[in-house]
Amino acid sequence: MRIAIAAIAGAAFTGGIALADSAEMHFFPSRPSGATLSSVSGVLTNWSHGEGTGTISVLDSSGKTHTFYMGYPAKINGTAVTCFHAPGTSGSSSPDPYCTDWPSGIVLNSTKIKAVYWSATLNGTTVQASDEVDSQ
């Protein structure tokens, strides 16, 4: 499963959708007012995004991976994070020169976090979206 986080240089954000130069639409939902929120706790195993979408994944204590579309703005411990990839992501440059706002206490595949999420609609399908991750 995948999650999307939204911090795209050069894209205009309108109603939770980022519109780039191409006709392709991008999915970065904004949390609706009054949304029913749920949460999952576990180890952060993925945080990455590009111009089209992004993902964040959490491995819970039962061994199940939960992945969400990440909303805009995406925050860790209350602070907006615009890094395209978490430090330590396979295949990403280390250190990522564009990742200046990653919290030092959050380590991929190690740090226990809680992700808050809600239901969103993408192309007529219900998906899970999140814009909030907090260390535990």
Summary of the structure (lengths in Angstrom):
residues: 136
radius of gyration: 14.0
end to end distance: 23.0
largest distance: 42.2
contacts: 415
relative contact order: 0.25
helix: 0%
strand: 47%
